[in-house]
Amino acid sequence: MASLISGCAVTDQASIEFRTSNNLAFEINQDRFDTVDIQPSETKIWRGSELVGSVATMETNADFSTAVEEVRHGFREAKKSFGDVIKLKLGEGVYGFSATVNDYTTAFIATSNHPSSWVTISADDDVFYEVLSTLTVRERHR
């Protein structure tokens, strides 16, 4: 406590950047999780024995010409069946929405420059808003 008052304590939390297949990037403070479990189609983020988040890439369904078109359709359908569905403001060329059920939120996000797949990012609400506040579209590393 004394070091906080005197200004000598370091209070910044280091964040880890996650990158998805469609050039999205987001950060989570490293104190929010301790294990990243990489599965064939999904990456799960754990804190102890509690699942705090996951990231999955979904291939665009053949019924839709682009990932953005499919996610827009998903938004319209989710509005019919879920109570807390919000269109996300993610910038030009990015379309997404979130749906919350039982304090767990999932974002469905597509980018216009990657029409063959879209991403879901799911997390506990306390982690989700941290993810959303750092979400950006980035160029891929070479």
C-alpha positions, 0 to 999 in steps of 0.5 A: 500500500505504501509503495502505491501511495508513494508511486513506486509500485508498478501497476501496469499489467503485461498483456498477451496479444492473440492473432486470428486467421482473418487478421484480427488481433486482441489482447488479454492481461496475463493475470487473466489466464494461465493456460492456452489450450490449442485444439485443431479448430479452437483455442481455449483460454483457462485460469486454473480449472475455469474456462475464461475464453476461446477463439475459433475460426469458422469456414464460411458456409457454402450458402453465403458468398462471403464471411461478412454476409454469413455473419450479417445473417447470423446477426439477424437470426440471433436478434430473433432468439437471444435477448442481449445481441449487440452490433459491434462497431469495429471499423470499415471492412469489419462486421461483427456482433456479440451475444451474451448468455449467462455472463458469457459473451461471444463475438462473431466477426468477419472481415471483408478482406478474408471472405472464406472464414470468420472468427468467434471470440468467447469470454467471461464478461469481465474478460470480454470487454477487455478483449473488445477494447483492444480488438484491431485488424492488423496486417499479417506478420511475414 
